[in-house]
């Protein structure tokens, strides 16, 4: 996964970290939109999105966050290590 994330980071070139963080915010909004559409919570649109749409948007958030992490660290290996440390801390805190 991290090799592909590194390729995406390189593909997008010299995009500032701040722009990558804004993109992440946009993707989170798209998750909310998909959830609303999946449950018909907008009376004007009704049910207009599917579970697959929601899952695709969630995956976009993960990918965009990973690319942003490389933008902050400057290195895919460091970003991966940071995510692994954080995941270990969160699972430990949950008692898992």
Buried (B, 14 or more C-beta within 10 A) or exposed (E): EBEEBBEEBEEEEEBEBEEBBEBBEEBBEBBEBBBBBBEEEEEEEEEBBEEEBBEBBBEBBEBBBBBBBBBEBEBBEEBBEBBEEEEEEEEEEEEE
